[in-house]
Each structure stands twice: as C-alpha cells, then as structure tokens.
Amino acid sequence: MSDLYVVLSVTLLTWAGIFLYLLKMDSRIRELEKK
Amino acid sequence: MFWKIVLGLWMSLVIVGSFLYAPPALGLGEVSRIIYYHVPLAWIAVLAYLVSMINAVKYLRTRSIKYDQRAAFNAETGTVFALLATVTGALFAKTTWGAYWNWDPRQTSIFVLFLIYGSYFALRQAVDEEGLRARLSSVYAIIAFIAVPFLVFIIPRVYATLHPDPIINVEGSLKMEGRMLQVFLGSLLGFTGLYFWIYSLLKRIIKLRVKGETKKEAL
C-alpha cells in the first residue's frame, strides 16, 4: 500500500511541475503580447 | 486564468482518484491504474494529429503560413503524446506480458505511426524554402492522418492481440466498473483540457513569431 502512495506522490509532483511550467509560459507569453 | 486553475485542481483530483478512489481491475491488479493515463495520452495524440491535418487543409486553402506552423506544432505534440502512451503501454506490457516490447499488433501499429510522422519531420527538415515546405508537408500531413484511424483503431482490432479489450466492445457496451469509469472519463476530460491549453499557448507563440518576422521585414 505504501508503494501506491509513493507513486501517487511522484505523479502529483510531476503534474505540479508541468502545471507550474505551463502557467509560467502563459504569463511570459502574456508579457510579450503586451509589448 | 480561472479555467486553468480549475484544470490544475481537476487533474490533481483525477490523479488522487486514480490511486485511491478507483479499484484495481480484476485480474490485472494495481498496474491497471495506468489506464487512466495511457488511454488519454493516446487519445490526445490522435486529437493532435487530427488538428494537425485540419491546419494543413487550412494552409492549402489560405496559404497563410501560421496554419502550416500550427500543423507542424500539432504533429510534434501528437508525437510526444504518442511516445508517452507507448512508454506507459510498455510499462504495462512488462508487468502483464513479461516484456516491454514484443511486436504485438498494437505496438507494431504505433511503431508504424512513428515512422509515418518521423517522415513528416524529415520532410520539413529537408526543404529550406518556406512556401514549398509548407505545401509539401501540408499534403503529407493530410495523407498521414488518413493512416491514423487504421493504425490506432482498426488494425489492432483485426489481428489477435494481447492488448486488453477496449472498454466499448463489439457489442457496443461499456465494460468498466462505475468508479473506474468516473475516473477514466475525468482523466480523458482533464487531458483534453491540457491539450487545448498547450494548443492555445502554441497559437499565441506562432502569432508573436509571425508578428516579429513581419516587423523585421518592415525594418
């Protein structure tokens, strides 16, 4: 059961990384669009 | 911005649900949880290839270079998602079939799909002149997509395969348990939202790029 939680945590962390990266890219593009 | 936050929370919920809410599939055990990622990844690959084809058609009709760039970006996106689907499928294969790769019809057909789209990228690299590259690769993208339904949906169902049965079977009925189906459909929706976010970012980058090139030419 603990292995399941490890995989869950890794998956959630991976998703968090992808999500934050896309948000960062979104805001950088928005800055460039304003220029 | 609001829908992006909702998407973030939705996918987090799907991930938690895929491990803690949905039960493991009978006979397959915990490894069956990969289905909540593997199938949506494959679905997004097909969607991206479809959008690539649509943009290729738009380019041939309008000769606006932005459509060619969108087609190329979508082909890349589709290939990345297809690769991820293949990797997750290989992980499942190792656990259930004993080997990462054994030339199962499903695996072979996805390999052929990679060859087809690999050729698309090779074609784009081989042609320097922008207009010619766009025309050739647009025609190729349309023809390449004609192969996609055969390779992804038809051929793996024609030949005997180790790949699990599709959830919508030949009788037209859903064979998934209730909670599994909820998480599965939630994952499909989440991944689709993720794809459209990536696509909207790509369109905005292309618009900025085209604007930048126009300014350069004006100077």
Interface residues (C-beta under 8 A of the other chain):
Chain A: L4 Y5 V7 L8 T11 L12 W15 A16 F19 L22 L23 M25 D26 I29 L32 E33
Chain B: K4 G8 M11 S12 I15 V16 F19 L20 E30 W197 I198 L201 R204 I205 L208
